[in-house]
């Protein structure tokens, strides 16, 4: 069962069947999905928090997906975790512009301190892609 908390421009979900906490910020032009902790979920709607608190708190979670369509350049989408639709089936995502390729996303995750929480899963998936590519280049046994 899914339980939601919502505010102006953000929404958090607790999936009690999977013990999973996720969130989204933005919508429309810019949209970001996160995997968050129970602590973030529990405090995101504290009544004494300032107006920007939910965004800052949710932003401490692990990025799953980000679509950007602002006036600073062409629209783009970054898929940090290809399982974002499984993790957040409740979110309505829309790809904006070009989707960053795996290599670019891997490089950004390795360089930016803010993406540290994505490194383990990105490295694991990169190793699998490289293994699969190496196996497909190997001629079949005769």
PyMOL commands that place a pseudoatom at each C-alpha (Angstrom):
pseudoatom trace, name=CA, resn=UNK, resi=1, chain=A, elem=C, hetatm=0, pos=[0.000, 0.000, 0.000]
pseudoatom trace, name=CA, resn=UNK, resi=2, chain=A, elem=C, hetatm=0, pos=[1.258, 3.470, -0.870]
pseudoatom trace, name=CA, resn=UNK, resi=3, chain=A, elem=C, hetatm=0, pos=[1.038, 6.409, 1.530]
pseudoatom trace, name=CA, resn=UNK, resi=4, chain=A, elem=C, hetatm=0, pos=[1.686, 9.966, 0.332]
pseudoatom trace, name=CA, resn=UNK, resi=5, chain=A, elem=C, hetatm=0, pos=[2.691, 13.314, 1.756]
pseudoatom trace, name=CA, resn=UNK, resi=6, chain=A, elem=C, hetatm=0, pos=[2.400, 16.343, -0.517]
pseudoatom trace, name=CA, resn=UNK, resi=7, chain=A, elem=C, hetatm=0, pos=[3.255, 19.993, -0.575]
pseudoatom trace, name=CA, resn=UNK, resi=8, chain=A, elem=C, hetatm=0, pos=[3.709, 22.799, -3.044]
pseudoatom trace, name=CA, resn=UNK, resi=9, chain=A, elem=C, hetatm=0, pos=[5.885, 21.282, -5.787]
pseudoatom trace, name=CA, resn=UNK, resi=10, chain=A, elem=C, hetatm=0, pos=[6.832, 18.054, -3.973]
pseudoatom trace, name=CA, resn=UNK, resi=11, chain=A, elem=C, hetatm=0, pos=[5.386, 14.651, -3.195]
pseudoatom trace, name=CA, resn=UNK, resi=12, chain=A, elem=C, hetatm=0, pos=[6.726, 11.773, -1.104]
pseudoatom trace, name=CA, resn=UNK, resi=13, chain=A, elem=C, hetatm=0, pos=[5.604, 8.168, -1.119]
pseudoatom trace, name=CA, resn=UNK, resi=14, chain=A, elem=C, hetatm=0, pos=[6.009, 5.356, 1.383]
pseudoatom trace, name=CA, resn=UNK, resi=15, chain=A, elem=C, hetatm=0, pos=[5.371, 1.940, -0.162]
pseudoatom trace, name=CA, resn=UNK, resi=16, chain=A, elem=C, hetatm=0, pos=[4.644, -0.237, 2.873]
pseudoatom trace, name=CA, resn=UNK, resi=17, chain=A, elem=C, hetatm=0, pos=[4.676, -3.460, 0.819]
pseudoatom trace, name=CA, resn=UNK, resi=18, chain=A, elem=C, hetatm=0, pos=[8.304, -2.862, -0.221]
pseudoatom trace, name=CA, resn=UNK, resi=19, chain=A, elem=C, hetatm=0, pos=[9.443, -0.733, 2.744]
pseudoatom trace, name=CA, resn=UNK, resi=20, chain=A, elem=C, hetatm=0, pos=[10.514, 1.867, 0.157]
pseudoatom trace, name=CA, resn=UNK, resi=21, chain=A, elem=C, hetatm=0, pos=[10.517, 5.669, 0.434]
pseudoatom trace, name=CA, resn=UNK, resi=22, chain=A, elem=C, hetatm=0, pos=[10.596, 7.787, -2.721]
pseudoatom trace, name=CA, resn=UNK, resi=23, chain=A, elem=C, hetatm=0, pos=[9.910, 11.395, -3.646]
pseudoatom trace, name=CA, resn=UNK, resi=24, chain=A, elem=C, hetatm=0, pos=[9.535, 13.831, -6.507]
pseudoatom trace, name=CA, resn=UNK, resi=25, chain=A, elem=C, hetatm=0, pos=[10.110, 17.534, -6.800]
pseudoatom trace, name=CA, resn=UNK, resi=26, chain=A, elem=C, hetatm=0, pos=[9.086, 19.904, -9.523]
pseudoatom trace, name=CA, resn=UNK, resi=27, chain=A, elem=C, hetatm=0, pos=[6.761, 18.843, -12.250]
pseudoatom trace, name=CA, resn=UNK, resi=28, chain=A, elem=C, hetatm=0, pos=[5.975, 20.174, -15.654]
pseudoatom trace, name=CA, resn=UNK, resi=29, chain=A, elem=C, hetatm=0, pos=[9.191, 21.638, -17.015]
pseudoatom trace, name=CA, resn=UNK, resi=30, chain=A, elem=C, hetatm=0, pos=[11.600, 20.282, -14.411]
pseudoatom trace, name=CA, resn=UNK, resi=31, chain=A, elem=C, hetatm=0, pos=[11.022, 17.005, -12.633]
pseudoatom trace, name=CA, resn=UNK, resi=32, chain=A, elem=C, hetatm=0, pos=[13.273, 15.003, -10.301]
pseudoatom trace, name=CA, resn=UNK, resi=33, chain=A, elem=C, hetatm=0, pos=[12.750, 11.647, -8.597]
pseudoatom trace, name=CA, resn=UNK, resi=34, chain=A, elem=C, hetatm=0, pos=[14.581, 10.478, -5.484]
pseudoatom trace, name=CA, resn=UNK, resi=35, chain=A, elem=C, hetatm=0, pos=[14.905, 7.474, -3.237]
pseudoatom trace, name=CA, resn=UNK, resi=36, chain=A, elem=C, hetatm=0, pos=[14.726, 8.886, 0.278]
pseudoatom trace, name=CA, resn=UNK, resi=37, chain=A, elem=C, hetatm=0, pos=[15.090, 7.610, 3.819]
pseudoatom trace, name=CA, resn=UNK, resi=38, chain=A, elem=C, hetatm=0, pos=[12.414, 7.074, 6.433]
pseudoatom trace, name=CA, resn=UNK, resi=39, chain=A, elem=C, hetatm=0, pos=[13.831, 10.068, 8.351]
pseudoatom trace, name=CA, resn=UNK, resi=40, chain=A, elem=C, hetatm=0, pos=[13.358, 12.354, 5.341]
pseudoatom trace, name=CA, resn=UNK, resi=41, chain=A, elem=C, hetatm=0, pos=[9.810, 11.070, 4.848]
pseudoatom trace, name=CA, resn=UNK, resi=42, chain=A, elem=C, hetatm=0, pos=[8.981, 11.518, 8.531]
pseudoatom trace, name=CA, resn=UNK, resi=43, chain=A, elem=C, hetatm=0, pos=[10.176, 15.143, 8.668]
pseudoatom trace, name=CA, resn=UNK, resi=44, chain=A, elem=C, hetatm=0, pos=[9.417, 16.495, 5.204]
pseudoatom trace, name=CA, resn=UNK, resi=45, chain=A, elem=C, hetatm=0, pos=[6.135, 18.057, 6.349]
pseudoatom trace, name=CA, resn=UNK, resi=46, chain=A, elem=C, hetatm=0, pos=[7.160, 19.358, 9.762]
pseudoatom trace, name=CA, resn=UNK, resi=47, chain=A, elem=C, hetatm=0, pos=[4.867, 22.326, 10.406]
pseudoatom trace, name=CA, resn=UNK, resi=48, chain=A, elem=C, hetatm=0, pos=[7.601, 24.604, 11.738]
pseudoatom trace, name=CA, resn=UNK, resi=49, chain=A, elem=C, hetatm=0, pos=[9.868, 24.130, 8.717]
pseudoatom trace, name=CA, resn=UNK, resi=50, chain=A, elem=C, hetatm=0, pos=[10.540, 27.049, 6.407]
pseudoatom trace, name=CA, resn=UNK, resi=51, chain=A, elem=C, hetatm=0, pos=[8.991, 27.074, 2.923]
pseudoatom trace, name=CA, resn=UNK, resi=52, chain=A, elem=C, hetatm=0, pos=[12.098, 25.668, 1.166]
pseudoatom trace, name=CA, resn=UNK, resi=53, chain=A, elem=C, hetatm=0, pos=[12.752, 22.942, 3.741]
pseudoatom trace, name=CA, resn=UNK, resi=54, chain=A, elem=C, hetatm=0, pos=[11.012, 20.070, 1.893]
pseudoatom trace, name=CA, resn=UNK, resi=55, chain=A, elem=C, hetatm=0, pos=[13.093, 20.656, -1.256]
pseudoatom trace, name=CA, resn=UNK, resi=56, chain=A, elem=C, hetatm=0, pos=[16.350, 20.762, 0.676]
pseudoatom trace, name=CA, resn=UNK, resi=57, chain=A, elem=C, hetatm=0, pos=[15.440, 17.694, 2.694]
pseudoatom trace, name=CA, resn=UNK, resi=58, chain=A, elem=C, hetatm=0, pos=[14.231, 15.640, -0.289]
pseudoatom trace, name=CA, resn=UNK, resi=59, chain=A, elem=C, hetatm=0, pos=[17.356, 16.715, -2.206]
pseudoatom trace, name=CA, resn=UNK, resi=60, chain=A, elem=C, hetatm=0, pos=[19.457, 14.750, 0.295]
pseudoatom trace, name=CA, resn=UNK, resi=61, chain=A, elem=C, hetatm=0, pos=[18.024, 11.553, -1.180]
pseudoatom trace, name=CA, resn=UNK, resi=62, chain=A, elem=C, hetatm=0, pos=[19.513, 9.492, -3.993]
pseudoatom trace, name=CA, resn=UNK, resi=63, chain=A, elem=C, hetatm=0, pos=[18.737, 10.824, -7.470]
pseudoatom trace, name=CA, resn=UNK, resi=64, chain=A, elem=C, hetatm=0, pos=[16.816, 8.383, -9.643]
pseudoatom trace, name=CA, resn=UNK, resi=65, chain=A, elem=C, hetatm=0, pos=[15.729, 10.558, -12.571]
pseudoatom trace, name=CA, resn=UNK, resi=66, chain=A, elem=C, hetatm=0, pos=[15.934, 14.196, -13.613]
pseudoatom trace, name=CA, resn=UNK, resi=67, chain=A, elem=C, hetatm=0, pos=[14.260, 15.985, -16.525]
pseudoatom trace, name=CA, resn=UNK, resi=68, chain=A, elem=C, hetatm=0, pos=[15.300, 19.610, -17.093]
pseudoatom trace, name=CA, resn=UNK, resi=69, chain=A, elem=C, hetatm=0, pos=[13.703, 22.064, -19.487]
pseudoatom trace, name=CA, resn=UNK, resi=70, chain=A, elem=C, hetatm=0, pos=[14.723, 25.533, -18.399]
pseudoatom trace, name=CA, resn=UNK, resi=71, chain=A, elem=C, hetatm=0, pos=[15.826, 28.598, -20.292]
pseudoatom trace, name=CA, resn=UNK, resi=72, chain=A, elem=C, hetatm=0, pos=[19.540, 27.977, -19.728]
pseudoatom trace, name=CA, resn=UNK, resi=73, chain=A, elem=C, hetatm=0, pos=[19.921, 25.564, -22.644]
pseudoatom trace, name=CA, resn=UNK, resi=74, chain=A, elem=C, hetatm=0, pos=[18.256, 22.746, -24.504]
pseudoatom trace, name=CA, resn=UNK, resi=75, chain=A, elem=C, hetatm=0, pos=[16.121, 20.298, -22.503]
pseudoatom trace, name=CA, resn=UNK, resi=76, chain=A, elem=C, hetatm=0, pos=[17.717, 17.080, -21.271]
pseudoatom trace, name=CA, resn=UNK, resi=77, chain=A, elem=C, hetatm=0, pos=[16.990, 14.040, -19.128]
pseudoatom trace, name=CA, resn=UNK, resi=78, chain=A, elem=C, hetatm=0, pos=[19.360, 12.096, -16.870]
pseudoatom trace, name=CA, resn=UNK, resi=79, chain=A, elem=C, hetatm=0, pos=[18.433, 8.581, -15.799]
pseudoatom trace, name=CA, resn=UNK, resi=80, chain=A, elem=C, hetatm=0, pos=[20.569, 7.863, -12.741]
pseudoatom trace, name=CA, resn=UNK, resi=81, chain=A, elem=C, hetatm=0, pos=[18.822, 4.572, -11.993]
pseudoatom trace, name=CA, resn=UNK, resi=82, chain=A, elem=C, hetatm=0, pos=[17.173, 2.744, -14.889]
pseudoatom trace, name=CA, resn=UNK, resi=83, chain=A, elem=C, hetatm=0, pos=[14.768, 1.171, -12.386]
pseudoatom trace, name=CA, resn=UNK, resi=84, chain=A, elem=C, hetatm=0, pos=[13.187, 4.547, -11.569]
pseudoatom trace, name=CA, resn=UNK, resi=85, chain=A, elem=C, hetatm=0, pos=[9.794, 3.511, -13.002]
pseudoatom trace, name=CA, resn=UNK, resi=86, chain=A, elem=C, hetatm=0, pos=[9.759, 0.380, -10.830]
pseudoatom trace, name=CA, resn=UNK, resi=87, chain=A, elem=C, hetatm=0, pos=[10.850, 2.343, -7.766]
pseudoatom trace, name=CA, resn=UNK, resi=88, chain=A, elem=C, hetatm=0, pos=[8.351, 5.173, -8.406]
pseudoatom trace, name=CA, resn=UNK, resi=89, chain=A, elem=C, hetatm=0, pos=[5.409, 3.679, -10.328]
pseudoatom trace, name=CA, resn=UNK, resi=90, chain=A, elem=C, hetatm=0, pos=[3.207, 6.453, -8.976]
pseudoatom trace, name=CA, resn=UNK, resi=91, chain=A, elem=C, hetatm=0, pos=[5.249, 9.264, -10.573]
pseudoatom trace, name=CA, resn=UNK, resi=92, chain=A, elem=C, hetatm=0, pos=[4.321, 10.713, -13.930]
pseudoatom trace, name=CA, resn=UNK, resi=93, chain=A, elem=C, hetatm=0, pos=[7.628, 11.246, -15.711]
pseudoatom trace, name=CA, resn=UNK, resi=94, chain=A, elem=C, hetatm=0, pos=[8.177, 12.734, -19.131]
pseudoatom trace, name=CA, resn=UNK, resi=95, chain=A, elem=C, hetatm=0, pos=[11.490, 12.644, -20.965]
pseudoatom trace, name=CA, resn=UNK, resi=96, chain=A, elem=C, hetatm=0, pos=[12.675, 16.118, -21.917]
pseudoatom trace, name=CA, resn=UNK, resi=97, chain=A, elem=C, hetatm=0, pos=[15.014, 16.557, -24.872]
pseudoatom trace, name=CA, resn=UNK, resi=98, chain=A, elem=C, hetatm=0, pos=[18.003, 14.280, -25.209]
pseudoatom trace, name=CA, resn=UNK, resi=99, chain=A, elem=C, hetatm=0, pos=[18.590, 11.513, -22.654]
pseudoatom trace, name=CA, resn=UNK, resi=100, chain=A, elem=C, hetatm=0, pos=[22.178, 11.440, -21.435]
pseudoatom trace, name=CA, resn=UNK, resi=101, chain=A, elem=C, hetatm=0, pos=[23.980, 8.260, -22.445]
pseudoatom trace, name=CA, resn=UNK, resi=102, chain=A, elem=C, hetatm=0, pos=[25.276, 5.759, -19.889]
pseudoatom trace, name=CA, resn=UNK, resi=103, chain=A, elem=C, hetatm=0, pos=[28.916, 6.873, -20.181]
pseudoatom trace, name=CA, resn=UNK, resi=104, chain=A, elem=C, hetatm=0, pos=[28.104, 10.530, -19.550]
pseudoatom trace, name=CA, resn=UNK, resi=105, chain=A, elem=C, hetatm=0, pos=[25.893, 9.672, -16.596]
pseudoatom trace, name=CA, resn=UNK, resi=106, chain=A, elem=C, hetatm=0, pos=[28.560, 7.343, -15.157]
pseudoatom trace, name=CA, resn=UNK, resi=107, chain=A, elem=C, hetatm=0, pos=[31.168, 10.112, -15.472]
pseudoatom trace, name=CA, resn=UNK, resi=108, chain=A, elem=C, hetatm=0, pos=[28.968, 12.687, -13.731]
pseudoatom trace, name=CA, resn=UNK, resi=109, chain=A, elem=C, hetatm=0, pos=[28.186, 10.272, -10.897]
pseudoatom trace, name=CA, resn=UNK, resi=110, chain=A, elem=C, hetatm=0, pos=[31.913, 9.610, -10.393]
pseudoatom trace, name=CA, resn=UNK, resi=111, chain=A, elem=C, hetatm=0, pos=[32.860, 13.301, -10.357]
pseudoatom trace, name=CA, resn=UNK, resi=112, chain=A, elem=C, hetatm=0, pos=[30.097, 15.016, -8.383]
pseudoatom trace, name=CA, resn=UNK, resi=113, chain=A, elem=C, hetatm=0, pos=[30.082, 14.582, -4.620]
pseudoatom trace, name=CA, resn=UNK, resi=114, chain=A, elem=C, hetatm=0, pos=[26.307, 15.080, -4.665]
pseudoatom trace, name=CA, resn=UNK, resi=115, chain=A, elem=C, hetatm=0, pos=[25.946, 11.819, -6.616]
pseudoatom trace, name=CA, resn=UNK, resi=116, chain=A, elem=C, hetatm=0, pos=[27.967, 9.665, -4.228]
pseudoatom trace, name=CA, resn=UNK, resi=117, chain=A, elem=C, hetatm=0, pos=[24.870, 7.644, -3.305]
pseudoatom trace, name=CA, resn=UNK, resi=118, chain=A, elem=C, hetatm=0, pos=[24.561, 6.526, -6.934]
pseudoatom trace, name=CA, resn=UNK, resi=119, chain=A, elem=C, hetatm=0, pos=[28.114, 5.281, -7.383]
pseudoatom trace, name=CA, resn=UNK, resi=120, chain=A, elem=C, hetatm=0, pos=[27.710, 1.696, -6.156]
pseudoatom trace, name=CA, resn=UNK, resi=121, chain=A, elem=C, hetatm=0, pos=[24.675, 0.904, -8.313]
pseudoatom trace, name=CA, resn=UNK, resi=122, chain=A, elem=C, hetatm=0, pos=[26.126, 2.716, -11.375]
pseudoatom trace, name=CA, resn=UNK, resi=123, chain=A, elem=C, hetatm=0, pos=[29.460, 0.874, -11.042]
pseudoatom trace, name=CA, resn=UNK, resi=124, chain=A, elem=C, hetatm=0, pos=[27.663, -2.463, -10.746]
pseudoatom trace, name=CA, resn=UNK, resi=125, chain=A, elem=C, hetatm=0, pos=[25.548, -1.813, -13.828]
pseudoatom trace, name=CA, resn=UNK, resi=126, chain=A, elem=C, hetatm=0, pos=[28.571, -0.548, -15.777]
pseudoatom trace, name=CA, resn=UNK, resi=127, chain=A, elem=C, hetatm=0, pos=[30.488, -3.727, -14.954]
pseudoatom trace, name=CA, resn=UNK, resi=128, chain=A, elem=C, hetatm=0, pos=[27.535, -5.793, -16.167]
pseudoatom trace, name=CA, resn=UNK, resi=129, chain=A, elem=C, hetatm=0, pos=[27.303, -3.781, -19.417]
pseudoatom trace, name=CA, resn=UNK, resi=130, chain=A, elem=C, hetatm=0, pos=[31.039, -4.253, -20.007]
pseudoatom trace, name=CA, resn=UNK, resi=131, chain=A, elem=C, hetatm=0, pos=[30.825, -7.978, -19.260]
pseudoatom trace, name=CA, resn=UNK, resi=132, chain=A, elem=C, hetatm=0, pos=[27.837, -8.401, -21.584]
pseudoatom trace, name=CA, resn=UNK, resi=133, chain=A, elem=C, hetatm=0, pos=[29.643, -6.459, -24.337]
pseudoatom trace, name=CA, resn=UNK, resi=134, chain=A, elem=C, hetatm=0, pos=[32.788, -8.584, -23.943]
pseudoatom trace, name=CA, resn=UNK, resi=135, chain=A, elem=C, hetatm=0, pos=[30.740, -11.775, -24.104]
pseudoatom trace, name=CA, resn=UNK, resi=136, chain=A, elem=C, hetatm=0, pos=[28.911, -10.627, -27.219]
pseudoatom trace, name=CA, resn=UNK, resi=137, chain=A, elem=C, hetatm=0, pos=[32.259, -9.896, -28.932]
pseudoatom trace, name=CA, resn=UNK, resi=138, chain=A, elem=C, hetatm=0, pos=[33.501, -13.412, -28.195]
pseudoatom trace, name=CA, resn=UNK, resi=139, chain=A, elem=C, hetatm=0, pos=[32.810, -15.880, -30.999]
pseudoatom trace, name=CA, resn=UNK, resi=140, chain=A, elem=C, hetatm=0, pos=[30.533, -18.748, -29.997]
pseudoatom trace, name=CA, resn=UNK, resi=141, chain=A, elem=C, hetatm=0, pos=[32.169, -22.051, -29.079]
pseudoatom trace, name=CA, resn=UNK, resi=142, chain=A, elem=C, hetatm=0, pos=[32.316, -24.586, -31.880]
for i in range(1, 142): cmd.bond("trace and resi %d" % i, "trace and resi %d" % (i + 1))
show_as sticks, trace
zoom trace
